Amino acid sequence: MKLPKLLSSSELFFRAMSAQEKAESCPSGRTYRRSLVMQRGLSPSLSQERVICLAFAVQSPVLVDLSSHCSN
């Protein structure tokens, strides 16, 4: 897997906030569910914002996996 280029903290934060806003209304079917993160063995105490940052940090594998989980 090719690693993405590193983003600055502010850029990563901006992307995370942007993703969270999109996830609120779930327009593209992408809500980041804590249960899925727990299945991946990450700490359940992580905040949703941090989860989204992690999703962006590792790019497509997690994003693709999460994209099919939309809360209606």
DSSP file (Angstrom, degrees, kcal/mol; ACC not computed):
  #  RESIDUE AA STRUCTURE BP1 BP2  ACC     N-H-->O    O-->H-N    N-H-->O    O-->H-N    TCO  KAPPA ALPHA  PHI   PSI    X-CA   Y-CA   Z-CA
    1    1 A M              0   0    0      0, 0.0     2,-0.4     0, 0.0     0, 0.0   0.000 360.0 360.0 360.0 129.9    0.0    0.0    0.0
    2    2 A K        -     0   0    0      1,-0.0     0, 0.0     0, 0.0     0, 0.0  -0.639 360.0-129.8 -79.7 127.4    1.3    3.4   -1.0
    3    3 A L        -     0   0    0     -2,-0.4    55,-0.1     1,-0.1     3,-0.1  -0.546  22.4-119.3 -77.6 140.3    1.4    5.8    1.9
    4    4 A P        -     0   0    0      0, 0.0     2,-0.1     0, 0.0    -1,-0.1  -0.344  35.8 -92.4 -72.6 158.9   -0.1    9.2    1.3
    5    5 A K        -     0   0    0      1,-0.1     2,-0.1    -2,-0.0     0, 0.0  -0.439  53.7 -94.8 -68.3 148.3    2.0   12.4    1.6
    6    6 A L        -     0   0    0     -2,-0.1     2,-0.3    -3,-0.1    -1,-0.1  -0.372  37.9-147.3 -68.9 139.0    1.8   13.9    5.1
    7    7 A L        -     0   0    0     -2,-0.1     2,-0.1    -3,-0.1    -1,-0.1  -0.736  21.3-106.4-101.6 153.6   -0.7   16.6    5.7
    8    8 A S     >  -     0   0    0     -2,-0.3     4,-2.6     1,-0.1     5,-0.2  -0.386  33.9-110.5 -70.7 159.1   -0.2   19.5    8.0
    9    9 A S  H  > S+     0   0    0      1,-0.2     4,-2.6     2,-0.2     5,-0.2   0.906 118.4  49.4 -57.9 -43.0   -2.2   19.4   11.3
   10   10 A S  H  > S+     0   0    0      2,-0.2     4,-2.5     1,-0.2    -1,-0.2   0.881 111.6  48.1 -67.2 -37.5   -4.4   22.2   10.2
   11   11 A E  H  > S+     0   0    0      2,-0.2     4,-2.4     1,-0.2    -1,-0.2   0.913 113.2  47.7 -68.7 -41.2   -5.2   20.6    6.8
   12   12 A L  H  X S+     0   0    0     -4,-2.6     4,-2.3     2,-0.2    -2,-0.2   0.901 112.8  49.4 -64.4 -41.0   -5.9   17.3    8.4
   13   13 A F  H  X S+     0   0    0     -4,-2.6     4,-2.7    -5,-0.2     5,-0.2   0.916 110.3  50.5 -63.5 -43.7   -8.2   19.0   11.0
   14   14 A F  H  X S+     0   0    0     -4,-2.5     4,-2.5     1,-0.2    -2,-0.2   0.918 111.9  47.1 -61.4 -44.2  -10.0   20.9    8.2
   15   15 A R  H  X S+     0   0    0     -4,-2.4     4,-2.5     1,-0.2    -1,-0.2   0.890 111.6  51.5 -64.7 -38.8  -10.6   17.7    6.3
   16   16 A A  H  X S+     0   0    0     -4,-2.3     4,-2.4     2,-0.2    -2,-0.2   0.927 111.6  45.6 -64.3 -45.3  -11.8   15.9    9.4
   17   17 A M  H  X S+     0   0    0     -4,-2.7     4,-2.4     1,-0.2    -2,-0.2   0.914 113.0  51.4 -63.3 -42.2  -14.3   18.7   10.2
   18   18 A S  H  X S+     0   0    0     -4,-2.5     4,-1.7    -5,-0.2    -2,-0.2   0.899 111.5  47.2 -61.2 -42.1  -15.4   18.7    6.6
   19   19 A A  H  X S+     0   0    0     -4,-2.5     4,-2.4     2,-0.2    -1,-0.2   0.872 109.7  53.6 -67.8 -36.8  -15.9   15.0    6.7
   20   20 A Q  H  X S+     0   0    0     -4,-2.4     4,-1.5     2,-0.2    -2,-0.2   0.910 107.1  51.0 -65.6 -41.0  -17.8   15.2    9.9
   21   21 A E  H  X S+     0   0    0     -4,-2.4     4,-0.9     1,-0.2    -1,-0.2   0.902 111.8  47.7 -62.2 -40.7  -20.2   17.7    8.5
   22   22 A K  H  X S+     0   0    0     -4,-1.7     4,-1.3     1,-0.2     3,-0.4   0.887 108.7  54.7 -66.2 -38.3  -20.8   15.5    5.6
   23   23 A A  H  < S+     0   0    0     -4,-2.4    -1,-0.2     1,-0.2    -2,-0.2   0.781  95.0  69.9 -67.1 -26.5  -21.3   12.5    7.8
   24   24 A E  H  < S+     0   0    0     -4,-1.5    -1,-0.2     1,-0.2    -2,-0.2   0.935 115.3  23.0 -57.3 -48.8  -24.0   14.3    9.8
   25   25 A S  H  < S-     0   0    0     -4,-0.9    -1,-0.2    -3,-0.4    -2,-0.2   0.544  97.7-140.1 -97.7  -8.4  -26.5   14.2    7.0
   26   26 A C    ><  +     0   0    0     -4,-1.3     3,-0.7     4,-0.2    -3,-0.2   0.899  38.5 162.3  55.0  49.5  -24.9   11.3    5.3
   27   27 A P  T 3  S+     0   0    0      0, 0.0    -1,-0.1     0, 0.0    -4,-0.1   0.836  76.8  34.5 -70.2 -31.9  -25.4   12.6    1.7
   28   28 A S  T 3  S-     0   0    0     -6,-0.2    -2,-0.1     2,-0.1     3,-0.1   0.243 118.9-102.5-108.0  13.3  -22.9   10.3    0.1
   29   29 A G  S <  S+     0   0    0     -3,-0.7     2,-0.6     1,-0.1    40,-0.1   0.791  81.0 130.0  75.2  27.5  -23.5    7.3    2.4
   30   30 A R        +     0   0    0     -8,-0.2     2,-0.5    38,-0.1    -4,-0.2  -0.783  18.0 153.3-122.6  90.9  -20.4    7.9    4.5
   31   31 A T        -     0   0    0     38,-1.3     2,-1.0    -2,-0.6    38,-0.2  -0.960  41.0-132.7-111.8 132.7  -21.0    7.9    8.2
   32   32 A Y        -     0   0    0     -2,-0.5     2,-0.4   -12,-0.1    20,-0.1  -0.719  25.5-157.0 -90.7 102.8  -18.0    6.9   10.3
   33   33 A R     >  -     0   0    0     -2,-1.0     4,-1.4    36,-0.2     3,-0.4  -0.623  17.4-146.0 -88.2 133.1  -19.4    4.4   12.8
   34   34 A R  H  > S+     0   0    0     -2,-0.4     4,-2.6     1,-0.2     5,-0.2   0.848  99.0  61.9 -61.1 -34.9  -17.6    3.7   16.1
   35   35 A S  H  > S+     0   0    0      1,-0.2     4,-1.8     2,-0.2    -1,-0.2   0.887 102.3  50.2 -61.5 -38.7  -18.6    0.1   16.0
   36   36 A L  H  > S+     0   0    0     -3,-0.4     4,-1.1     2,-0.2    -1,-0.2   0.887 110.1  50.6 -66.4 -38.0  -16.7   -0.5   12.8
   37   37 A V  H  <>S+     0   0    0     -4,-1.4     5,-1.8     1,-0.2     3,-0.3   0.897 108.2  52.3 -65.0 -40.5  -13.6    1.2   14.3
   38   38 A M  H ><5S+     0   0    0     -4,-2.6     3,-1.4     1,-0.2    -1,-0.2   0.861 104.5  56.7 -64.3 -34.3  -14.0   -1.1   17.3
   39   39 A Q  H 3<5S+     0   0    0     -4,-1.8    -1,-0.2     1,-0.3    -2,-0.2   0.822 101.5  57.5 -64.1 -30.0  -14.1   -4.1   15.0
   40   40 A R  T 3<5S-     0   0    0     -4,-1.1    -1,-0.3    -3,-0.3    -2,-0.2   0.485 121.6-109.9 -80.4  -2.2  -10.7   -2.9   13.6
   41   41 A G  T < 5S+     0   0    0     -3,-1.4    -3,-0.2     1,-0.3     2,-0.2   0.619  70.8 140.0  87.3  12.2   -9.3   -3.1   17.1
   42   42 A L      < -     0   0    0     -5,-1.8    -1,-0.3     1,-0.1    -2,-0.0  -0.488  65.8 -81.5 -84.7 161.7   -8.9    0.6   17.7
   43   43 A S    >   -     0   0    0      1,-0.2     3,-1.5    -2,-0.2    -1,-0.1  -0.416  29.4-146.2 -64.7 128.8   -9.7    2.1   21.1
   44   44 A P  T 3  S+     0   0    0      0, 0.0    -1,-0.2     0, 0.0    -6,-0.1   0.616  95.1  71.1 -69.7 -10.3  -13.4    2.7   21.6
   45   45 A S  T 3  S+     0   0    0      2,-0.0     2,-0.1     0, 0.0    -2,-0.1   0.537  71.4 113.7 -84.2  -4.9  -12.6    5.7   23.6
   46   46 A L  S <  S-     0   0    0     -3,-1.5     2,-0.1     1,-0.1    -4,-0.0  -0.405  72.6-117.6 -63.9 139.8  -11.4    7.6   20.5
   47   47 A S     >  -     0   0    0      1,-0.1     4,-2.2    -2,-0.1     5,-0.1  -0.371  22.1-112.5 -73.5 160.1  -13.6   10.6   19.7
   48   48 A Q  H  > S+     0   0    0      1,-0.2     4,-2.2     2,-0.2     5,-0.2   0.868 118.6  56.2 -62.2 -35.6  -15.4   10.6   16.4
   49   49 A E  H  > S+     0   0    0      1,-0.2     4,-2.2     2,-0.2    -1,-0.2   0.918 107.8  47.6 -61.8 -42.7  -13.2   13.5   15.2
   50   50 A R  H  > S+     0   0    0      1,-0.2     4,-2.6     2,-0.2    -1,-0.2   0.882 108.4  55.1 -65.5 -38.6  -10.1   11.4   15.9
   51   51 A V  H  X S+     0   0    0     -4,-2.2     4,-2.2     2,-0.2    -1,-0.2   0.915 108.7  47.9 -59.9 -43.5  -11.6    8.4   14.1
   52   52 A I  H  X S+     0   0    0     -4,-2.2     4,-2.3     2,-0.2    -2,-0.2   0.896 109.9  52.4 -66.0 -39.9  -12.2   10.6   11.0
   53   53 A C  H  X S+     0   0    0     -4,-2.2     4,-2.4     1,-0.2    -2,-0.2   0.912 109.5  49.8 -60.4 -41.8   -8.6   11.9   11.2
   54   54 A L  H  X S+     0   0    0     -4,-2.6     4,-1.9     2,-0.2    -2,-0.2   0.896 107.7  54.2 -63.0 -39.6   -7.4    8.3   11.3
   55   55 A A  H  X S+     0   0    0     -4,-2.2     4,-0.6     1,-0.2     8,-0.4   0.913 112.7  42.5 -61.4 -42.6   -9.5    7.5    8.3
   56   56 A F  H  < S+     0   0    0     -4,-2.3    -1,-0.2     1,-0.2    -2,-0.2   0.850 109.0  60.0 -70.9 -33.3   -7.9   10.4    6.4
   57   57 A A  H  < S+     0   0    0     -4,-2.4    -2,-0.2     1,-0.2    -1,-0.2   0.874 114.7  33.4 -63.9 -37.9   -4.4    9.5    7.7
   58   58 A V  H  < S-     0   0    0     -4,-1.9    -1,-0.2     1,-0.2    -2,-0.2   0.473 101.3-160.2 -98.1  -2.7   -4.5    6.0    6.2
   59   59 A Q    >X  +     0   0    0     -4,-0.6     4,-1.6    -3,-0.2     3,-0.9  -0.210  53.0   8.5  62.2-143.1   -6.6    7.0    3.2
   60   60 A S  H 3> S+     0   0    0      1,-0.2     4,-3.3     2,-0.2     5,-0.4   0.701 112.6  64.3 -54.4 -39.6   -8.6    4.7    1.0
   61   61 A P  H 3> S+     0   0    0      0, 0.0     4,-1.5     0, 0.0    -1,-0.2   0.925 115.3  32.6 -54.1 -46.4   -8.5    1.3    2.7
   62   62 A V  H <> S+     0   0    0     -3,-0.9     4,-2.6    -7,-0.2     5,-0.2   0.901 118.9  53.5 -74.4 -40.5  -10.5    2.6    5.7
   63   63 A L  H  X S+     0   0    0     -4,-1.6     4,-1.8    -8,-0.4    -1,-0.2   0.905 110.4  46.8 -62.0 -41.5  -12.5    5.1    3.8
   64   64 A V  H  X S+     0   0    0     -4,-3.3     4,-0.5     1,-0.2    -1,-0.2   0.911 112.9  50.3 -64.9 -41.5  -13.7    2.5    1.3
   65   65 A D  H >< S+     0   0    0     -4,-1.5     3,-0.5    -5,-0.4    -2,-0.2   0.888 115.4  42.1 -63.8 -39.7  -14.5    0.2    4.2
   66   66 A L  H >< S+     0   0    0     -4,-2.6     3,-2.2     1,-0.2   -35,-0.4   0.740  96.3  78.0 -79.7 -23.2  -16.5    2.8    6.0
   67   67 A S  H 3< S+     0   0    0     -4,-1.8    -1,-0.2     1,-0.3    -2,-0.2   0.731  89.0  56.5 -64.2 -21.4  -18.3    4.2    3.0
   68   68 A S  T << S+     0   0    0     -4,-0.5     2,-0.8    -3,-0.5    -1,-0.3   0.474  90.9  82.1 -88.5  -0.5  -20.7    1.3    2.9
   69   69 A H    <   +     0   0    0     -3,-2.2   -38,-1.3   -38,-0.2     2,-0.5  -0.818  54.8 160.7-109.3  96.0  -21.9    2.0    6.4
   70   70 A C        -     0   0    0     -2,-0.8     2,-0.6   -40,-0.2   -40,-0.1  -0.955  34.1-138.3-117.0 126.2  -24.5    4.8    6.4
   71   71 A S              0   0    0     -2,-0.5   -42,-0.1     1,-0.1   -41,-0.1  -0.716 360.0 360.0 -82.0 124.5  -26.8    5.3    9.3
   72   72 A N              0   0    0     -2,-0.6    -1,-0.1   -43,-0.0    -2,-0.0   0.463 360.0 360.0 -81.6 360.0  -30.3    6.1    7.9
